[in-house]
Amino acid sequence: MTKYLQVFRIGVQNALAYRANFLFRATFGLVPLLATLYLWRAIYASNPERPEVAGYTLSGMIAYYLVMTVVDALTGVTEDDWQIAADIREGRISQFLLKPMDYLTYRLSLFAAGRVVYTAAALLPVGVFMVWQHRHLAPPPDGVALAAFGVSVVLTALLQFLISYTMALLAFWLLEISTFIFILFAFEYIAGGHLFPLDILPPGLLAVLQFTPFPYQLYFPVGIYLGRIQGAALVQGLAIQAAWVALVYGLARGVWVRGIKHYSAAGG
């Protein structure tokens, strides 16, 4: 593991060169969040006789988006899939075939380094925004929820990375994978809980979505923090989330093996 710790350190140093970009990205990312919050304020204000939507008060709905922003900063994949595809397309992957280094672990180390630097850069603007909206935030209901939230965030980060990594490996067969990445992003954005809390959907549709990986990429850890997922549903959700991580990990390994057999590079 020593070499991967060194990769992590180098990744942090490289990512620090883009700390200003991360700061501006995090800052301007709050603009659509602010617009969403004002939209929900208008929705609740338009019907004062019904102060809840699917069990969410206005304060609860704002808390959902605030926690979502934090989880997304900790777990979101930015450009890792594009970089992996570029490594394959431009032949840089060859160096990893000749060295005692696992490419998946190498990319995971860089992903972790990028998340650390991005979170540090986003701490100021996001922190100021959280302080501004602090009256809507409350800690998890108990220690069990807090611990489960931490475990779920780690699993969410792994799931996000592994799905993006597997999608990027299509570059072994395709010259351009941007269409597939954008389609995947659209599914993640809608079915993952970025756009709205998934439990405002009809129960049947939500039950189907819970057996796909998308809710576990954002909605699930946020629901744990807010105390909306507890007891048996919490245990079942963590088990399904861990199963998806294991399944996508196995898929990533399988696609890599098949891709390497298909891969060829010329030049030196």
N, C-alpha and C positions, 0 to 999 in steps of 0.2 A: 504493500500500500504506500510505501515511501514515495515512489515515483508519481503516484496520483496526487499525493499531498503537494508535491512540487508543482505538478500541473495546476492544482488549485491556486497555489501562491502566484504562479506566473499569470494565471487567468485573472486574478484580482488585480495584479499590476497592469495588465493590458486593459482591463475594463475601466480602471481609474482614469485612463486617457479620455474616456467618453463620459466622465461624471457630469460635465455640463450638459451634454445631450440628455442624459438620464434625468437630470434635474428639470430641464425644460419639458421633457416628455411627461414626467409625473405632474408637473404644474399644469400644463395645458390639458392633460387627461382629466383634470378636475372640472373643466368647463362643461363637457357633456353630462358629468355627474350632477353638477349644479342645476343644469337644465332639467334633468330627470326628476330631481327633488322638487323643483318648482311645478313640474307637471303633476306630480302626485299631490302636491298641496292644492292645486286647482281642482283635481278630481275629488278630493275629500271635501273641499269647500263647496263644491257644486251640489253636494247631497248631505247637508248637516244632520239630517234625520237618521242617516246610516253611517255611524262613525267608524265602522270597520269594513275591510275588504278581505274576505277569506280569513278572518281572524286577526288581521293586521290593523292596528290603529295607525294613525299618521306617524306617530313617533316610532312605532315598530317597523313601519315600512322604511322610514329614513334610516333607522338602525341597520336594517338589512343591507342597504346600499353602502353604508359606511364600512361595515364589516367586510362586505364583498370587495371593496376597494383595497383593504388591507390584505386579504387573502390573495387577491389577484397580483398585488405587488410582490408577495412572497413566493408565488408559485407559477406565474405566467411565463410562457415561452416567448421570447422576442424574436431573435434572428437565428436561433440555433438550427432550425430546419433548413434555412437557406444556406447556412455555412456548411452543413453536412452535405447537402446536394452539390455545392460548389466543390468540395473536396473530392467527391466522386467524379463529377463531370470534368474537372481539370486535372485529374490524375494524382492529386496530392495524397490520396488514400493509399498509394503504393508504399509509402514509407512505413505505414503501420503494419503492413504485411511482412515486413522484414525485421521488425523489432519486437521484443517481448512486451508488447503493450496492447491491452484490449481496447479497441476503438470505442465501444459503448461506454466503458468506465471512464475513458479519457474525455469523451464529450459530456458525460454526467458531471465530471469534476469541473469542466469549464462552465457548464450550466449553473452549478452551485456557486461558483465564483461570481458569475454575472448577476445572480439573484442577490448575493450579499452586497455587491456594490450598488445595484439599482435600489435596493431597499434603503441603504444608507443615504443615497442621494435623494430619494423620495421622502425621507423622514421629515425634512423641514416643511415642504408644502403640504403634505398629507397630514402631518402633525398639527399644523396651524388650522387646517380645515376641520380636523377632529375636535380641537379645542373649541372652535367656533360652534360646532354642532354637539358639544359634549352632553347637553341635557337629554339627548336622545339615546345616548349610549349607556349601557349598564354591563357589568361583568357577567360571565356565565352563571347560571343558577347555582352551581355547586362545583366542588373539586373534581368530581367524576366527569362533568361536562367539560371542564377546562382541560383535563388530561386527554379526553377523547378528541377534543378540538385540536390539540397539538398533534396527536397521532394522525388524525384525518388530514391536517395540513401537509404533513410529510408525505402521506400517501397520495394526496392531490398533486403535489409537485412531481413525484415519481411518475404518476399516471400521465400528467401533461407532457413531461419530457419524453416518456417512452412512446406515446402516440405520435408526437412530432418526429421523433427519431425514426420510427418505422415508416412513416409517410415519406420522410426524406430519402429513405433507402430505395424508393421507386426510381431514383436517378440512375440506378444500375441499368434500368431498362428504358427509361424515358429521358429525352434531352431536356424537356421542360416540365416541371411538376407544379408550377404555380397554380394552375387550375384546381388541382386536387387539394392543395393547401388552402386555397380560398373557400372551397366547398366545405372542407373540414372545419375551418374557422366559423363559417356561417352556422353549421350545426352546433358547434360548441357555444356560440354566442346566444343562440335561441334556446337550445335544449340543456345548456349548462347553468342557466340562471343569471346570465349577465343582464339580459333585457328586463326580466321581471322574476319575482319569486315563483318557482315552479308549482308551489302548492296552491296557487290561485287558479291553476288549471283544473278541469274536471277530474275527479278521483280516478276514473278508469285510465285516462291518458297518463296521469302521473304514475300510476302503478306500472304501466308499460315502460315508461322512461326510466324508472328505478332499476330496471334490469339491463340498461344500456350504460356505457361508461360516462356519458355526458353529465348527468347530475353530480357525479363524484369529482368533477373537475372544478366545481365552485359551489353549487347550491348546498351540497351536503355538509361541508364544514361550517358554512355560515349558519345553516339550520341548527347544528349542534351548539354553536356559540349562543344563539338566541334562545335556546331551550325549547325549540319547536320539535326537535327529534330527541326522544328519550326512551329509556327502558328497552323493550325488545326491539323496537324499530332502530334504536341506536346500535345495538349489537349486530342486528342483521345488516344494517347499512355498512358498518365497518368490515364485516365479513365479505360482503359483495365488493366493496371498494378494494380490499386486499386481493380478492380473487381476480378482479380486473387488472390490477397491477401485475400479478403473476402471469395472467394470460397474455397480456400485451408484451411482457418481458420475453416469454417463450416465443411469441410471434416475431418479435424483433430479432431474436437469435436465429430463428429459422429463415427469415428473409435475408439476413446478413449472409448466412451460409450459401443460400441459393444465389445471392447477388455476387458473391466473390467468385463463384464458379462461372458466372456470366461475364465477369469484369475482365477487361483487357486494357492495357495502356502501352503506348509507344513513346519512344524518346528517352532522354536521360537528363 
